[in-house]
Amino acid sequence: MAVSTSPETPIPVGEVSRLIGGWIERLGAVWVEGQITQLSRRPGAGVVFLTLRDPSYDISVSVTCYRQVFDKVAEVVSEGARVVVHAKPEWYAPRGQLSLRAAEIKPVGVGELLARLEQLKKSLAAEGLFAADRKKPLPFLPQLIGLVCGRASAAERDVLENARHRWPAVRFAVRNVPVQGVHAVPQVVAAVQELDALPEVDVIIVARGGGSVEDLLPFSDEQLVRAVGAAVTPVVSAIGHEPDSPLLDLVADLRASTPTDAAKKVVPDVGEELARVQQLRERARRAVDGFVQREERGLAAALHRPCIQRPQRMVEDREEQVTALLERGRRTLGHLLDRADSELTHTLARVVALSPKATLERGYAVLQRPDGTAVRSPQEVGPDDALRARVAEGEFRVRVDGAPGAATAAE
């Protein structure tokens, strides 16, 4: 339960310690796993003092147990060993100190470690952390390489010497960290994150020599695996030798069998690249020579063609055809015009012959009423009707006399 306090009603330190002890007391016995970093067995003392550490989170807690409890595992447990402890949390009120009172200690065997690693491997693989599409390609020629390794280690020497032998101008940003033990995981994670944050670092190599399964456990830690998986910079894993396969190998963008192999895969060989450049230059020269020779042969063949040697011949050959076509066109057009003129003359003669004017010129006349309509029958007029007589040279008025069908000229 929360304690109600205020600046006016504080509670003493002893009361706070007592309350914390009561809360811890209710926790009960628990199974705890960790790595022994300190072990104190005083001669004649009935209590053994240990420090149990979580290497992933850099947290330690004190453990005490009776000598008869520790003696059962004394031959197989030492500093650096991973153990599982059945203990009850205790609160030492005078000093405000938390500790665990162990009732049973069990060493974690290699088989159990491997089983746990396999389970962690399946869990991370199910998340897609080892998927091939997450792998980032390495740069062809990195300008600055981040190196995470042990201080003055053979792994550091192998990477630096082999890389500089292959490409003398390559530069390194080295971070020396513990590569085994309880401090390895947090410091390796911090070094990887620090190098990943530097924009000038092109690739990161995490290197370590060979070792036992227990020695390589930090490189299978979930915290380190996730840190490498989240890195933006490509990461190369060079842990141990060929048979060694920590989980870091699966999440890294490239796995190298040894630190020397990592240097060879990350840094190109200057001699090989110079030879490759020379080969490419020779291929380019041969390609250009071949192209020029083919074009020269094609140009020579084109220059020997008759149309190139005497280009006006094509015009001369076409000139005769153009002249013949022109004469043919003129003749055809003349025939068409003559035929059209003859047809037009005949049509005009027919039109003139059939026109009313031609009929009038032959002595005929057309009688029209005042409204201009023609008289076609004697029955269409009556006595004394005024009409107009239209002849070839003009017209005059006429009047119908009294007799049916007769007319007289008007005055």
Buried (B, 14 or more C-beta within 10 A) or exposed (E): EEEEEEEEEEEEEEEBBBBBBEEBEEEEBEEBEBBBBEBEEEEEEEBBBBBBBBBBEBEBBBBBBEBEBBEEBBEEBEEBBBBBBBBBBBBEBEEEEBBBBBEBBBBBEEEEBEEBBEEBBEEBBEEEBBEEEEBBEBEEBBEBBBBBBBEEBBBBEBBBEBBBBBBEEBEBBBBBBBBBBBBBBBBBBBBBEBBBEEEEBBBBBBBBBBBEBBBBBBBBBBBBBBBBBEBEBBBBBBBBEEEBBBBBBBBBBBBBBBBBBBBBBBBBBBEEBEEEEEEEEEEEEEEEEEEEEEEEEEEEEEEEEEEEEEEEEEEEEEEEEEEEEEEEEEEEEEEEEEEEEEEEEEEEEEEEEEEEEEBBEEEEBBBBBEEEEEBEEEEEBEEEBEBBBBEBEEEEEBBBEEEEEEBEEEE
